[in-house]
Amino acid sequence: MTSSKRNGRSLTSGPITTTLLWFAVPMILGDLLQQMYNVADTLIVGQFVGADALAAVGSAYTLMTFLTSILLGLSMGAGVAVSISFGRHEYAQMRNEVFLSLVMIGATAVVLNLAVFLLIDPILTLLQVPAEVWGLMREYLWAIFFGIGGTFLYNYYASMLRAVGDSVRPLFFLGFSAVLNIVLDLVFVLVLNAGVAGAAWATVISQWLSGIGLCIYALAARPDLRVRRSDMRWNAARAGRVFRLSFITGAQQSIMNFGILMVQGRVNSFGPAVMAAFAAAVKIDSFAYMPVQDFGNAFSTFLAQNYGAGQNQRIRRGTRSAVLTSMVFGLVISAVVFVLARPLMLIFVRPEETEILAIGVEYLRIEGSFYCLIGLLFLLYGFYRAIERPGMSVVLTVISLGLRVVLAYALSAIPALGATGIWMSIPIGWVIADVAGLVPMVRFLRTRAESQ
């Protein structure tokens, strides 16, 4: 059998913090590039089409994030199973898990894609989209939904490559498609005057190219991820393991983003100005805490490989290092966002849109002051996925997002607070979920140390 070095990068040896950071950096850069898909749409549409178009594309982004999160969560869960098998050097089992997860997640992607086309109008009604934005948002969504298959291909094969320690190749393909998306945005919107639909088609083309390109690379260059005829078999135990990790992680991701979608509905009820401000601020928000989210995912792969290899001491030391690194970064980025809130909003919003600017700045200074809390929560999600307890991630998500949704509606109903109550609900949910996740994590680490 080929060595692990040939087929990927082992995270079970070497200096912990350096290993984690070198593995995480390409993932961070990749996700920042992926965020550029919709950010490019938002920026170009907001600057050259208008505030209603900005509100439409921004609200559509929240919906697309929810849909993408389902496929991303399924792929991440399957990646944990593959990481554990890779850490154990069980390569035949790993290929069988690749086959089983590809079939299950691929079928889910097809069903999901058909469902959103059929339910597009009820979805817009659920989101309380105002009449003046309805047509633009529907036009954008009808085009953007054609990119779901490409999103599945990219996220699935990116998760498989990262599971065996390759976080660099997905970055290359995504970088190319992100640049292409910006170029096509400018052509479709500024040259062809295709409006929001043009911005959507630019994204769809870019998504499909990155997905197909990464799929071809993975099949050609990674033999341990290339499914053979002998791997195409049903194994109930492995299928159950892959199903549990994938679908529970998918549920966790979709619950998280469904909660955000429900908050979006409350935001929409305050009208186009709040919608536009929220749309722009969320893009800044996504860029700001994306590194700690990806660091949590990198930590999960690190932990899964060491969990499979039985490296208990390395798991404890890695957890301490990850928490400290995430906290430091969260505090630094919070300070940057707080100070530069207005200049950051001006990237997306015209200077004369003073009401939108004021609302967005308020959001960033309230919610953005607590990025260290969301950073810790992402580490907890990754921790429980890696030790094959993804159900705990679901519990933490329900606590965080459940409180956020309930408080968003309750606090924003107070006349003195209004939309400000929505922004205040976010860090409250984070801190309570963090406390709930830390206690069993510390208990688990102590138990593993005592049993070694």
N, C-alpha and C positions, 0 to 999 in steps of 0.2 A: 504493500500500500504506500502511496505517496506520502511524504512527510507533511506535517501541518504547516511547515514553513512554506512549502510549495503552494499549498492550497489556500493559505490565508495567514493571518498573524495571530499567534498565541498571545493572550493577555495574562497568562498564568505565571509569568516570570518577568524579572526586570524591575527597575524602580517604579513604585506604584504611581506617584503623582505625575511623573513625566510620561509614563505609559498611558495613563488616563487622558492627559491633556493632548498628547500626540494623536490619540485615537479620536478624541472628541472634536478637535479643531476642524477637520474636514467635514464632519457632520454639521457643525455650527455654520460653517461657510455655505454648505449645501442648502441648509434650511433657510438661511438668509437670502440666498439666490431664489429659492422656491417662493419665498414671500414676495419677491419682486414681480412674480406673475401678476397678482392682483394689485399690488402696489403701483405697478406701471399703468395698469388700467385706471386705477383711482386717480393717480397724479395727472395723467394726460387728459382723462375725461373731466376731472375737476377744473383743470386750468383752461381747457379749450372748448368744452361743451357746456358746462354750467353746473349750478348747485343741485338742481333736481337730478341731473345725470350722476353727480357725485353721490347723492343719497341712494340712488338706485343701485349703482355698482357696489357701494359700501355695504348695503344691506344684503345684496346677493353674495358678497364675500363671506358673511357670517353663515349663510346657508351652505355655501360650497365647502367651507371649513368643516361644518358638521358632516356632510356627506363624505368628504375626504378622510375625516377622522375615523369613520367606520372601517374603511379599507386600510388605513394606516395602522389602526389598532389591531386588526386581524393579522396584518403582515408582521407587526412587532411581536405579537404573541407567538407566531410561528417561528420567528427569528430566535426567540428564547429557547424553544425546543431544539432548534438546530445548533445554537451556541452550546447548550449542555452536552449534546452528542459530540460536538467538535472537541470540547474540553476533555471528554472521555475517550477520544480517538475512535469512536464508533461510526465509521464513515458510511458503511452500508446502511445502517439505521438512519443516518442523516439524510441520505439520498431518498430513502423511502418517505421520510418526513417532508422533504421538499415536494415530492409527488403528491402526497395526501393534502398538504396545505395548498398547493397550487390549484388542485381540483376544487376544494371547498371554497377558497377565497375567490377564485375566478367565477364560480357559479354565483356567489353572493354579489359580485360586481355586476353581472349581467342582470340579475333580478332587481338590484338597486337602481340601475340605469333605466330600466323599463318603468319602474314605479314612479320615479321623479317626473318623467315625461307625462305620464298619465295623471299625476296629481299636482301639476304645476299651479293650477288656479286655487285649489283648496289650500296649498302651501302659502300662497300669497295672502289669502284670507286669514289664515292662522297667524301670520306675521303682522297683521294689522297695517298693511302697506297703504299709505294715503293715496287717494285717487290721482293726484297730480304726478305721482311717481310710479303708479301701477304699470302703465304701458311700457315705460322704459325698462323697469325691472324685469317684466315678463319677456321682453325682447332680448335682454341680456342673458337671462337664464336659459331660454330656449336654445340659444347657441352654445352656451358654456357647458350644458349637460352632455354635449357630444364628446367632451374631453374626459369623461369619467373613466373610460377604458384605458386611455393613456396614463391617467393618474394611477390606476391600479397596477399597470405594468411597471411603472417607475418605482412606486413604493414597495411593491413585492420584491423585486430583484435588488433594490437598494437594501432592504432588510436582510435578504439572504447573504449578500456580500458582506454587510457589516457583521452578521452573525459569525462569520469565519475570520473576522478581523480586518476586512478591507473596507475602510471608510473613505478611501481616496477616489476610486473609480466613479462612484455615483456623483461625486462633486464635478468631475470633468464633464459628464453628459449634461448635468443640470446647468452648469455654467454656460455651455453653448446654447441651450434652449432658452435660458433667461435673457441672454443678449438678443437672440432671435426674436423673442417675444416683444422686447422693447422696440426693435426695428419695425416689426410688423404692426405694432400699436401705432407708431408714428405714420406708417404708410396708410393703414386702414382709416385712421381717425382724421389725420391732417390732410393727406393727399386725396384719398377716395371719399372723404366725408361720410363714412359708414357709421358714425356715432357709436353708441354703446354696443351694438351688435358687432361692429368691426373690432372693437377692443376684445370682445369675447372670442371671436374667431382667431385672433392673433394668439390668444392664450391656448385655445384648443390645438392649433397646429403645433405649437411649441411643446405642449404636453405629450402629444402622440410621438413626436420625434425623440424626445428624451426617453420615453418609456420603451419604444421599439429599440432604440440604440443600446440602452442598458441591458435589455433582454438578450440581444444578440451577443453583446460582450460577455455576459455571464455564462451563456451556453458555450461560447467558443473558448473562453480563457480559464474557466474554473471547472475542471473535470469532476471534482467532488460535489458540485451543484448540478451537474448534468445528469438528468434522470435516464437510466438505462431501461431496457425492456424488463429485466429481472426486478427492477425497483417498482414497477407498476403493478403493485399487488396490495390487496387489502389486509391490513393488520389491525385488528380491533383495538388492541392495547395502545398502539402508537397513534392510531386515528383518534382515540379518546383523549390521549394526552395532548395532541396537537389541537384538537377541537376545544379542549378545556382552556388551554393557554391562549389560543387565538381568539375564541369568541368571548371569553371573559375580558380579555384585554380590549377587544373591539367594543364590547359593551361599556367598559370603563371610558374609553375615548369618546364614544358616541353620547353617553350620558353627560360627560363633561361639556361637550359642544352643544348638546340639546339644551342644557341649562343656559348656555350663552345665547342660544337661539331664542329661548323664552324671554331672556332679558332684552334681546333685540326687539321683541314684540312690544315690550313696555316702552322702550326707547322710541319706537315708531309712533306710539300713541301721543307723544309730545310734539310731533310735527316735523317738517322738513329741516328746520334749523338744527334741532337736536340730533336728528338722523345724520345730517351731514357732518356735524361736529364729532359725533360718535364714530362715524365711518373713518374719518381722518385720524382721530386719536387712537383707534384700535390698530391701525396700521403701524403707528409709532410704537404702541404698546407691544405689538407682535415682534417687531424688530428688537425692542429693548429686552424682553425676557426670553426670546428665542434661544440665546446661548445657554441659559441655565436649563431650558427644556431639553435641548440636545445633549447637554452635559449629563442630565439625568438618564437619557437613553443610552449614552455611551457607558455610563456607570452600570446600567443594567446588563449590557453585554459583557463588560468586565467581570461583573459579579457572577453572571450565569456560567461563564467559562470556568471560573475558579470554584464555583459551587459544584459543577460537574467533575472537576479534578480533585475535589475534597480539600481545597486549600483554605482551611478555616481561619488561620492566622492572617492570611492575605486578605480575606474577606473583611475582617475587623479593621485592619489598618487601612484598607481601601475605603471603607465607609467613613472613617474619621477624616481622611484626606479629602474625600468628595464633599462632605458637609462643610468643612472649613473653606474650601475653594469656592463653593457655590455661595456661601454667605458673604465672602469678601466681594465677589463680583456683583452680587445683588445690591450691596450697599453703594458701591461705586456707581453703578448704572442708575440707581435711584437719584443720587445727587446730580448726575448729568441731566437726567430728564426733568427734574424739578427746576433747575436753573434755566434750561434751554427750552422749556415747554412752548413758549410763543414762537421762537424761530422754527422749531420743529413743525408746528401747526402750519406755518406760512409756506412750507414745502407743498402742502396740499390745498391750501385755502387762499383765495385772493385777499389782499390786505383790506379791501373795502368791506369784506364780509365780517364786520366787527362782532356781531352776535355769535356767529359760528366760532370765531376765534376765541372769544371769552369762554364759551361753554367747553371747548376742547381743552383749553389751558387748565380750567378747573378740574376736569376729569384727570388729566395727566398728573397734576400736583397732588390729588387725593390718592388715586390708585397707584401711581408710579412711585410713591414713597415707600412701598412695601414689597419691592421685588425679591428681597431676601426670603420672604414668606413663601412666595410661589416657587422659588428655587428649591427650597427644602421640600415642598410638596412633590415636585417632579422627581427628586431623589427618592422619596418614599415610594412613589409609583414604580420606579425602576427597581428598587430593592425588592418589593414584594413580587413583581413579575419574575425576577431572576431566581428567587428561591421557590418558585412554583406555587406561590400563594396569591395568584392574581385577583382572587375574590376580595382580598383586603384592599387592593387598589380601587375596586368598585365601591367598597364601603367609604373610603376616604373621599372619593369623587362625589358620592351622594351627600356626604356631610358638607363638603365645600360648596358644591353647586346648589344643593337643596336650600341651604341657608342663604346663599346669594340670591336665588330666585325669590324666595319668600320675603327676605328683607328688602329686595329691590322694589317689589310691589308695595310692601307695607310702608317703607320709609318715603318713597316717592309720592305716596298718597297724602303725606303731611304737607299742607300748603306752604309752610315756611321752607321746606326742603325741595320739593318738586324733583326734577331730574337729578339734583345733587344727591338725593337719597339712594339712587341707583349706584352712583360711584362709591358711596360709603359702604355699601353692602359687600363689595368685593373683598377687601382685606379682612373683614370680620370672618367670612367663610374660610379664608386661607388659614388664619391662625388657629381656629378650632380644629380644622382637619389635621394640621401639623401636630398638635398635641395628641390627638387620637392615634396618629400613626407612629409617633416616636416611642411611646411606651412599649408596645409589642415588639418593635424593632430592637430596642435595647435588651429586652428579655431574650429574644432569639440569639443575639450576638453573645450574651453571657452564657447561654446554654451550650452553644457550639464551642466556646472557649473551654468550658468545664469538661466537655466530652472528648477533647482532643488529647 
